[in-house]
């Protein structure tokens, strides 16, 4: 919905080995408040070097998941916008 309203592309993030065809990058988060880690996966081929990316986080836990996704996106050469 946010991407459609802004007229921009969208690339989802998957948790814990959900099916995700194509070139991917994954990483484990730090342990959350429940004592669990999440494996987060992005489609690395959705991001281009120098591209600006807005990360919309609807998880609202301790921020570890958003921070990990930002690192994965940055590794592709894209730049995560911050406020």
DRENTORKOL-3810 file (N, C-alpha, C; in nm, 4 decimals):
REM DRENTORKOL-3810
@n.u->0.0814; n.v->-0.1181; n.w->0.0000; ca.u->0.0000; ca.v->0.0000; ca.w->0.0000; c.u->0.0870; c.v->0.1261; c.w->0.0000
@n.u->0.1907; n.v->0.1284; n.w->0.0832; ca.u->0.2793; ca.v->0.2452; ca.w->0.0893; c.u->0.3469; c.v->0.2659; c.w->-0.0453
@n.u->0.4015; n.v->0.1574; n.w->-0.1030; ca.u->0.4707; ca.v->0.1692; ca.w->-0.2315; c.u->0.3755; c.v->0.2191; c.w->-0.3406
@n.u->0.2561; n.v->0.1669; n.w->-0.3427; ca.u->0.1593; ca.v->0.2097; ca.w->-0.4444; c.u->0.1281; c.v->0.3578; c.w->-0.4297
@n.u->0.1071; n.v->0.4034; n.w->-0.3065; ca.u->0.0759; ca.v->0.5437; ca.w->-0.2830; c.u->0.1911; c.v->0.6356; c.w->-0.3252
@n.u->0.3142; n.v->0.5875; n.w->-0.3055; ca.u->0.4307; ca.v->0.6682; ca.w->-0.3421; c.u->0.4718; c.v->0.6520; c.w->-0.4884
@n.u->0.4144; n.v->0.5511; n.w->-0.5555; ca.u->0.4488; ca.v->0.5259; ca.w->-0.6950; c.u->0.5902; c.v->0.4700; c.w->-0.7101
@n.u->0.6309; n.v->0.3850; n.w->-0.6150; ca.u->0.7659; ca.v->0.3270; ca.w->-0.6176; c.u->0.7566; c.v->0.1751; c.w->-0.6140
@n.u->0.8713; n.v->0.1093; n.w->-0.6342; ca.u->0.8757; ca.v->-0.0361; ca.w->-0.6298; c.u->0.8646; c.v->-0.0899; c.w->-0.4887
@n.u->0.8475; n.v->-0.2225; n.w->-0.4795; ca.u->0.8332; ca.v->-0.2902; ca.w->-0.3510; c.u->0.9128; c.v->-0.4197; c.w->-0.3547
@n.u->0.9846; n.v->-0.4485; n.w->-0.2480; ca.u->1.0551; ca.v->-0.5749; ca.w->-0.2351; c.u->1.0334; c.v->-0.6273; c.w->-0.0933
@n.u->0.9660; n.v->-0.7412; n.w->-0.0784; ca.u->0.9361; ca.v->-0.7925; ca.w->0.0550; c.u->1.0589; c.v->-0.8537; c.w->0.1219
@n.u->1.0486; n.v->-0.8706; n.w->0.2515; ca.u->1.1490; ca.v->-0.9409; ca.w->0.3304; c.u->1.0819; c.v->-1.0668; c.w->0.3829
@n.u->1.1502; n.v->-1.1792; n.w->0.3712; ca.u->1.0941; ca.v->-1.3061; ca.w->0.4188; c.u->1.1632; c.v->-1.3494; c.w->0.5462
@n.u->1.0894; n.v->-1.4202; n.w->0.6308; ca.u->1.1428; ca.v->-1.4729; ca.w->0.7561; c.u->1.1533; c.v->-1.6250; c.w->0.7496
@n.u->1.2577; n.v->-1.6760; n.w->0.8128; ca.u->1.2733; ca.v->-1.8189; ca.w->0.8414; c.u->1.2463; c.v->-1.9128; c.w->0.7237
@n.u->1.3250; n.v->-1.8964; n.w->0.6187; ca.u->1.3256; ca.v->-1.9885; ca.w->0.5041; c.u->1.1947; c.v->-1.9986; c.w->0.4276
@n.u->1.1149; n.v->-1.8928; n.w->0.4280; ca.u->0.9960; ca.v->-1.8917; ca.w->0.3427; c.u->1.0425; c.v->-1.8973; c.w->0.1969
@n.u->0.9624; n.v->-1.9539; n.w->0.1100; ca.u->0.9999; ca.v->-1.9664; ca.w->-0.0314; c.u->1.0215; c.v->-1.8289; c.w->-0.0921
@n.u->1.1309; n.v->-1.8156; n.w->-0.1662; ca.u->1.1674; ca.v->-1.6858; ca.w->-0.2222; c.u->1.2545; c.v->-1.7098; c.w->-0.3444
@n.u->1.1968; n.v->-1.7223; n.w->-0.4643; ca.u->1.2762; ca.v->-1.7532; ca.w->-0.5831; c.u->1.3680; c.v->-1.6370; c.w->-0.6220
@n.u->1.4810; n.v->-1.6684; n.w->-0.6824; ca.u->1.5735; ca.v->-1.5661; ca.w->-0.7300; c.u->1.6950; c.v->-1.5523; c.w->-0.6411
@n.u->1.7803; n.v->-1.4552; n.w->-0.6750; ca.u->1.9037; ca.v->-1.4305; ca.w->-0.6012; c.u->1.8717; c.v->-1.3668; c.w->-0.4665
@n.u->1.9193; n.v->-1.4284; n.w->-0.3583; ca.u->1.8850; ca.v->-1.3802; ca.w->-0.2245; c.u->2.0082; c.v->-1.3587; c.w->-0.1374
@n.u->1.9891; n.v->-1.2836; n.w->-0.0292; ca.u->2.0864; ca.v->-1.2674; ca.w->0.0785; c.u->2.0109; c.v->-1.2852; c.w->0.2086
@n.u->2.0725; n.v->-1.3542; n.w->0.3051; ca.u->2.0070; ca.v->-1.3818; ca.w->0.4328; c.u->2.1016; c.v->-1.3556; c.w->0.5480
@n.u->2.0419; n.v->-1.3351; n.w->0.6640; ca.u->2.1193; ca.v->-1.3173; ca.w->0.7865; c.u->2.0288; c.v->-1.3410; c.w->0.9069
@n.u->2.0900; n.v->-1.3860; n.w->1.0171; ca.u->2.0181; ca.v->-1.4022; ca.w->1.1433; c.u->2.0212; c.v->-1.2724; c.w->1.2217
@n.u->1.9091; n.v->-1.2397; n.w->1.2849; ca.u->1.9031; ca.v->-1.1218; ca.w->1.3703; c.u->1.9643; c.v->-1.1545; c.w->1.5060
@n.u->1.9825; n.v->-1.0520; n.w->1.5861; ca.u->2.0196; ca.v->-1.0745; ca.w->1.7253; c.u->1.8982; c.v->-1.1330; c.w->1.7962
@n.u->1.9176; n.v->-1.1883; n.w->1.9115; ca.u->1.8091; ca.v->-1.2489; ca.w->1.9872; c.u->1.7088; c.v->-1.1420; c.w->2.0293
@n.u->1.5790; n.v->-1.1712; n.w->2.0071; ca.u->1.4750; ca.v->-1.0747; ca.w->2.0430; c.u->1.4323; c.v->-1.0917; c.w->2.1890
@n.u->1.3326; n.v->-1.0167; n.w->2.2293; ca.u->1.2881; ca.v->-1.0181; ca.w->2.3686; c.u->1.2293; c.v->-1.1522; c.w->2.4118
@n.u->1.1950; n.v->-1.2379; n.w->2.3147; ca.u->1.1427; ca.v->-1.3713; ca.w->2.3476; c.u->1.2529; c.v->-1.4766; c.w->2.3492
@n.u->1.3766; n.v->-1.4312; n.w->2.3210; ca.u->1.4888; ca.v->-1.5246; ca.w->2.3179; c.u->1.5043; c.v->-1.5972; c.w->2.1856
@n.u->1.4423; n.v->-1.5454; n.w->2.0791; ca.u->1.4488; ca.v->-1.6098; ca.w->1.9471; c.u->1.5263; c.v->-1.5250; c.w->1.8478
@n.u->1.5815; n.v->-1.5918; n.w->1.7489; ca.u->1.6446; ca.v->-1.5241; ca.w->1.6363; c.u->1.5583; c.v->-1.5488; c.w->1.5133
@n.u->1.5614; n.v->-1.4557; n.w->1.4204; ca.u->1.4896; ca.v->-1.4697; ca.w->1.2942; c.u->1.5908; c.v->-1.4715; c.w->1.1795
@n.u->1.5695; n.v->-1.5585; n.w->1.0835; ca.u->1.6486; ca.v->-1.5539; ca.w->0.9616; c.u->1.5708; c.v->-1.4677; c.w->0.8630
@n.u->1.6310; n.v->-1.3561; n.w->0.8211; ca.u->1.5668; ca.v->-1.2633; ca.w->0.7287; c.u->1.6321; c.v->-1.2744; c.w->0.5917
@n.u->1.5512; n.v->-1.2748; n.w->0.4884; ca.u->1.6001; ca.v->-1.2913; ca.w->0.3516; c.u->1.5434; c.v->-1.1816; c.w->0.2633
@n.u->1.6300; n.v->-1.1233; n.w->0.1802; ca.u->1.5866; ca.v->-1.0251; ca.w->0.0804; c.u->1.6207; c.v->-1.0776; c.w->-0.0581
@n.u->1.5533; n.v->-1.0263; n.w->-0.1587; ca.u->1.5911; ca.v->-1.0523; ca.w->-0.2978; c.u->1.6992; c.v->-0.9520; c.w->-0.3332
@n.u->1.8237; n.v->-0.9938; n.w->-0.3286; ca.u->1.9355; ca.v->-0.9024; ca.w->-0.3511; c.u->1.9371; c.v->-0.8464; c.w->-0.4934
@n.u->1.8753; n.v->-0.9175; n.w->-0.5874; ca.u->1.8719; ca.v->-0.8674; ca.w->-0.7250; c.u->1.7659; c.v->-0.7594; c.w->-0.7458
@n.u->1.6927; n.v->-0.7241; n.w->-0.6428; ca.u->1.5952; ca.v->-0.6144; ca.w->-0.6511; c.u->1.6594; c.v->-0.4779; c.w->-0.6263
@n.u->1.7849; n.v->-0.4760; n.w->-0.5833; ca.u->1.8516; ca.v->-0.3513; ca.w->-0.5451; c.u->1.9724; c.v->-0.3268; c.w->-0.6339
@n.u->1.9933; n.v->-0.2012; n.w->-0.6709; ca.u->2.1045; ca.v->-0.1635; ca.w->-0.7571; c.u->2.2015; c.v->-0.0739; c.w->-0.6810
@n.u->2.3308; n.v->-0.0834; n.w->-0.7126; ca.u->2.4280; ca.v->0.0065; ca.w->-0.6487; c.u->2.3881; c.v->0.1525; c.w->-0.6696
@n.u->2.3920; n.v->0.2300; n.w->-0.5619; ca.u->2.3579; ca.v->0.3714; ca.w->-0.5692; c.u->2.2093; c.v->0.4022; c.w->-0.5583
@n.u->2.1251; n.v->0.2995; n.w->-0.5651; ca.u->1.9806; ca.v->0.3189; ca.w->-0.5565; c.u->1.9415; c.v->0.3576; c.w->-0.4136
@n.u->1.8473; n.v->0.4481; n.w->-0.4000; ca.u->1.7966; ca.v->0.4873; ca.w->-0.2685; c.u->1.6798; c.v->0.3973; c.w->-0.2334
@n.u->1.6791; n.v->0.3515; n.w->-0.1077; ca.u->1.5763; ca.v->0.2586; ca.w->-0.0621; c.u->1.5136; c.v->0.3121; c.w->0.0668
@n.u->1.3817; n.v->0.3144; n.w->0.0703; ca.u->1.3093; ca.v->0.3487; ca.w->0.1929; c.u->1.2669; c.v->0.2182; c.w->0.2585
@n.u->1.3075; n.v->0.1987; n.w->0.3813; ca.u->1.2734; ca.v->0.0773; ca.w->0.4553; c.u->1.1549; c.v->0.1076; c.w->0.5462
@n.u->1.0444; n.v->0.0370; n.w->0.5226; ca.u->0.9244; ca.v->0.0541; ca.w->0.6040; c.u->0.9149; c.v->-0.0663; c.w->0.6962
@n.u->0.9256; n.v->-0.0422; n.w->0.8268; ca.u->0.9286; ca.v->-0.1490; ca.w->0.9262; c.u->0.7951; c.v->-0.1567; c.w->0.9986
@n.u->0.7223; n.v->-0.2665; n.w->0.9773; ca.u->0.5960; ca.v->-0.2849; ca.w->1.0494; c.u->0.6094; c.v->-0.3886; c.w->1.1599
@n.u->0.7324; n.v->-0.4303; n.w->1.1905; ca.u->0.7539; ca.v->-0.5321; ca.w->1.2941; c.u->0.7508; c.v->-0.4712; c.w->1.4338
@n.u->0.8028; n.v->-0.3526; n.w->1.4504; ca.u->0.8028; ca.v->-0.2785; ca.w->1.5766; c.u->0.8305; c.v->-0.3685; c.w->1.6975
@n.u->0.9484; n.v->-0.4238; n.w->1.7005; ca.u->0.9898; ca.v->-0.4994; ca.w->1.8185; c.u->1.1014; c.v->-0.4207; c.w->1.8854
@n.u->1.2247; n.v->-0.4643; n.w->1.8683; ca.u->1.3361; ca.v->-0.3893; ca.w->1.9280; c.u->1.4240; c.v->-0.3259; c.w->1.8208
@n.u->1.3816; n.v->-0.3362; n.w->1.6954; ca.u->1.4562; ca.v->-0.2745; ca.w->1.5871; c.u->1.5640; c.v->-0.3616; c.w->1.5267
@n.u->1.5897; n.v->-0.4781; n.w->1.5843; ca.u->1.6981; ca.v->-0.5623; ca.w->1.5324; c.u->1.6678; c.v->-0.6128; c.w->1.3920
@n.u->1.5421; n.v->-0.6387; n.w->1.3629; ca.u->1.5074; ca.v->-0.6883; ca.w->1.2300; c.u->1.5256; c.v->-0.5797; c.w->1.1248
@n.u->1.4797; n.v->-0.4590; n.w->1.1529; ca.u->1.4974; ca.v->-0.3489; ca.w->1.0576; c.u->1.6451; c.v->-0.3190; c.w->1.0379
@n.u->1.7232; n.v->-0.3223; n.w->1.1452; ca.u->1.8673; ca.v->-0.2968; ca.w->1.1345; c.u->1.9346; c.v->-0.4028; c.w->1.0483
@n.u->1.8952; n.v->-0.5274; n.w->1.0634; ca.u->1.9540; ca.v->-0.6349; ca.w->0.9848; c.u->1.9175; c.v->-0.6218; c.w->0.8374
@n.u->1.7930; n.v->-0.5881; n.w->0.8079; ca.u->1.7511; ca.v->-0.5689; ca.w->0.6688; c.u->1.8266; c.v->-0.4514; c.w->0.6072
@n.u->1.8453; n.v->-0.3444; n.w->0.6828; ca.u->1.9221; ca.v->-0.2298; ca.w->0.6329; c.u->2.0639; c.v->-0.2724; c.w->0.5969
@n.u->2.1255; n.v->-0.3574; n.w->0.6787; ca.u->2.2601; ca.v->-0.4072; ca.w->0.6476; c.u->2.2593; c.v->-0.4899; c.w->0.5203
@n.u->2.1607; n.v->-0.5789; n.w->0.5050; ca.u->2.1516; ca.v->-0.6611; ca.w->0.3841; c.u->2.1365; c.v->-0.5741; c.w->0.2593
@n.u->2.0525; n.v->-0.4717; n.w->0.2671; ca.u->2.0319; ca.v->-0.3822; ca.w->0.1527; c.u->2.1595; c.v->-0.3061; c.w->0.1220
@n.u->2.2280; n.v->-0.2562; n.w->0.2232; ca.u->2.3520; ca.v->-0.1813; ca.w->0.2040; c.u->2.4584; c.v->-0.2681; c.w->0.1374
@n.u->2.4620; n.v->-0.3966; n.w->0.1703; ca.u->2.5585; ca.v->-0.4887; ca.w->0.1083; c.u->2.5386; c.v->-0.5020; c.w->-0.0423
@n.u->2.4186; n.v->-0.4720; n.w->-0.0931; ca.u->2.3945; ca.v->-0.4787; ca.w->-0.2376; c.u->2.4491; c.v->-0.3546; c.w->-0.3085
@n.u->2.4887; n.v->-0.2535; n.w->-0.2312; ca.u->2.5349; ca.v->-0.1291; ca.w->-0.2901; c.u->2.4305; c.v->-0.0197; c.w->-0.2897
@n.u->2.3066; n.v->-0.0557; n.w->-0.2551; ca.u->2.1991; ca.v->0.0429; ca.w->-0.2451; c.u->2.2149; c.v->0.1193; c.w->-0.1137
@n.u->2.1492; n.v->0.2342; n.w->-0.1039; ca.u->2.1593; ca.v->0.3194; ca.w->0.0147; c.u->2.0249; c.v->0.3292; c.w->0.0831
@n.u->2.0195; n.v->0.2901; n.w->0.2106; ca.u->1.8966; ca.v->0.2994; ca.w->0.2880; c.u->1.8836; c.v->0.4414; c.w->0.3396
@n.u->1.7724; n.v->0.5049; n.w->0.3078; ca.u->1.7468; ca.v->0.6419; ca.w->0.3540; c.u->1.7155; c.v->0.6407; c.w->0.5020
@n.u->1.7634; n.v->0.7395; n.w->0.5742; ca.u->1.7322; ca.v->0.7509; ca.w->0.7170; c.u->1.6851; c.v->0.8903; c.w->0.7476
@n.u->1.6139; n.v->0.9029; n.w->0.8578; ca.u->1.5617; ca.v->1.0340; ca.w->0.8951; c.u->1.6579; c.v->1.1075; c.w->0.9853
END
